Amino acid sequence: MPQKTLRFKIHQDGRVEETVEGFTGNSCNEATKNLEEALGEVTVKNKSSEAFISNQNKNLKQLNNESNVTF
C-alpha cells in the first residue's frame, strides 16, 4: 500500500495549495473534506491520474458482472 501524503503550500497572498498523494478514486475527497471546509472556499480542484485508478477497476468489475464476457 502506498504512503498517503497531504502537502500544503501557503502563498503570500493567503491562497493555500493542497497536494494529495497515495489516494485512489474518491478517497482523496473524503480525506480532505474537513480540512477544505475549515480552510475556506475551494476555487480549483485538479484530479491526478491516481483519482481514476479505483474507479476504472470498479467499472471493469461491474461490466464483468453485467456481461458474459470475461476479462
N, C-alpha and C positions, 0 to 999 in steps of 0.2 A: 504494500500500500504506500503510495507516495506521501511525502510530507505535505501537510496543509499549512499554507502561509498566507497571512494578511499583511500587506505593506501599505503604509500611509505616507504620503508626501504632502506637507503643508506648505503652500506657496505664500509668498509675501503679501499677496492681495487677499489672503484668507481662504482661497479655494483649497479643498482637500482632495487629493488624488488617491484613490484606493486601488490596489492591485491584489487580486486573489489568485493563488496558485495551488494546485493539487486537488481541486474540487472538480467533480464531473457533473454534467447535467445541471439541474436546478438547485443542487445542494449549495452552491455558492451564494445564491439569493437567500436561502434560509440562514446561512452562516452570518451574513452581513446585514440582514434585515433590521435588527435592533440598533446596530451601530449607525446605519444610514439614517434611521429615524431620529436618532439623538444628534447627529451632526447637522441635519437640515435637509434642504431640498436637493435632490439628485438631478443634475442638469444633463448629464451624458452618461450612458452606460454602454460599454462595448463588450461583447462576448468574445472570449478566446476560443480556440479550437477545442479545448477541454470541455466547454459547455455543451458541445454536441455529441460527445462520446457516449454517454449512457442513454441518451435519447435515441441514438441510432441503434444501439443494441436492443433497447426495449422495442423499437419499431420492428426490427427483424424477428424478434421472438413473437410479437403479435401477428406479423404476417405469416410466420411459420405455423402458428396455431390456427389461423383462419383459412389456410390453404392446404392442399395435399402435396405441396412441393417441399422437399427437404433441402435445407441449406447446409 
